[in-house]
Amino acid sequence: MLQTQQQDSISLICHKPIIELENVSFAYNQKPVVNHVNFTVQERDFVGLIGSNGAGKTTLLRMIVGLLAPTSGTVKLFGEPIQQFRNWNLIGYVPQKNSFNPLFPATVREVVISGLFSRNKLFKRVTKADSIKCEEALHAMKIEDLAGKRIGELSGGQQQRAFLARALINNPALLILDEPTVGIDSETQEGFFHLIKHMHQHHNITFLMVSHDMEMIRSYLGEKPKQEAGKIKFYVKHSHDLEDCVETNLTHSLRELRHSMERGKVGV
Ligand SMILES: Nc1ncnc2c1ncn2[C@@H]1O[C@H](COP(=O)(O)OP(=O)(O)OP(=O)(O)O)[C@@H](O)[C@H]1O
């Protein structure tokens, strides 16, 4: 009896809605781009968004992270309407690479540490603990030797790792990635997917990722989309398809992964 109750409560926890889109639409200057999307991302799902150029994928992500307000419909994050949601530290967002200005005068370390300053804490002082988290994230992404360089001087793959480190520094519960491997060579891409699959399988992180890499999406999320909304297809791997994860410190676990990869075959 007790065991059944425990199992019920575990399955309730596992099916907590993380993102809820209810009839969400968006138009730029009256030109509809996203039309009546209904979709729920549950805890520890991995959702891949596929669609042709201009299908509205980035627009949808920007509504989910609160950078655009839907023209109609509602977005909920972690069960709360987005207008009331304040816990932005739970969300790591890596926008499309080409939305970054290469002349931005910040070092890699500054970019990574800025991930700690959520929208509510713009002027927070950097503590020793913050610096340690930053070094761990840099190390996990194998870019500690680039920490003092200007972000614009890095290659595309190195910049992506810096932005991923920035997204990881808060130990996010939800990671939103917009075409994270665009312009990156195939070996680095392979390492990147290995890394995010590791994060999905070993940590309680929910993923929402836009990608044009059908091979990667199909190999991890299956052949068929779970849902289609206009030109956007949603591919999903549910949490119940995964083994239970043992929750460990994210950056430590990534450091271990990095070391085992250095000894083995795939490069991060
Ligand atoms: N700021 C903007 N003002 C007006 N129209 C825009 C704006 N941003 C995007 N659009 C238009 O909205 C449509 C959807 O753009 P969006 O970037 O969401 O597509 P996408 O699916 O992410 O495309 P891609 O795969 O090329 O990145 C496109 O037709 C685009 O031209």
The ligand as a Tripos MOL2 file, in Angstrom:
@<TRIPOS>MOLECULE
LIG
   31    33     1     0     0
SMALL
NO_CHARGES

@<TRIPOS>ATOM
      1 N1         11.3520   40.8640  -35.5850 N.pl3     1 LIG1
      2 C1         10.6290   40.4290  -36.6340 C.ar      1 LIG1
      3 N2          9.8260   41.2570  -37.3180 N.ar      1 LIG1
      4 C2          9.0620   40.8170  -38.3610 C.ar      1 LIG1
      5 N3          9.0580   39.5490  -38.7960 N.ar      1 LIG1
      6 C3          9.8500   38.6690  -38.1480 C.ar      1 LIG1
      7 C4         10.6690   39.0560  -37.0390 C.ar      1 LIG1
      8 N4         11.3500   37.9660  -36.5930 N.ar      1 LIG1
      9 C5         10.9670   36.9320  -37.3900 C.ar      1 LIG1
     10 N5         10.0680   37.3650  -38.3240 N.ar      1 LIG1
     11 C6          9.4190   36.5180  -39.3460 C.3       1 LIG1
     12 O1          8.6690   35.5240  -38.6750 O.3       1 LIG1
     13 C7          8.7600   34.2880  -39.3710 C.3       1 LIG1
     14 C8          9.2330   33.2050  -38.3750 C.3       1 LIG1
     15 O2         10.5680   33.5060  -37.9640 O.3       1 LIG1
     16 P1         11.3400   32.5490  -36.9430 P.3       1 LIG1
     17 O3         12.6740   33.1540  -36.7300 O.co2     1 LIG1
     18 O4         10.4780   32.3000  -35.7700 O.co2     1 LIG1
     19 O5         11.4390   31.2190  -37.8160 O.3       1 LIG1
     20 P2         12.2990   29.9050  -37.5810 P.3       1 LIG1
     21 O6         11.3790   28.7490  -37.7430 O.co2     1 LIG1
     22 O7         13.0390   29.9940  -36.3000 O.co2     1 LIG1
     23 O8         13.3060   29.9790  -38.8190 O.3       1 LIG1
     24 P3         14.8270   29.4610  -38.9970 P.3       1 LIG1
     25 O9         14.7810   27.9620  -39.1210 O.co2     1 LIG1
     26 O10        15.2290   30.1100  -40.2790 O.co2     1 LIG1
     27 O11        15.6320   29.9450  -37.8210 O.co2     1 LIG1
     28 C9          9.7040   34.5230  -40.5450 C.3       1 LIG1
     29 O12         8.9210   34.7220  -41.6980 O.3       1 LIG1
     30 C10        10.4460   35.7720  -40.1740 C.3       1 LIG1
     31 O13        10.7780   36.5110  -41.3200 O.3       1 LIG1
@<TRIPOS>BOND
     1     1     2 1
     2     2     3 ar
     3     2     7 ar
     4     3     4 ar
     5     4     5 ar
     6     5     6 ar
     7     6     7 ar
     8     6    10 ar
     9     7     8 ar
    10     8     9 ar
    11     9    10 ar
    12    10    11 1
    13    11    12 1
    14    11    30 1
    15    12    13 1
    16    13    14 1
    17    13    28 1
    18    14    15 1
    19    15    16 1
    20    16    17 2
    21    16    18 1
    22    16    19 1
    23    19    20 1
    24    20    21 2
    25    20    22 1
    26    20    23 1
    27    23    24 1
    28    24    25 2
    29    24    26 1
    30    24    27 1
    31    28    29 1
    32    28    30 1
    33    30    31 1
@<TRIPOS>SUBSTRUCTURE
     1 LIG1         1 GROUP 0 **** ****
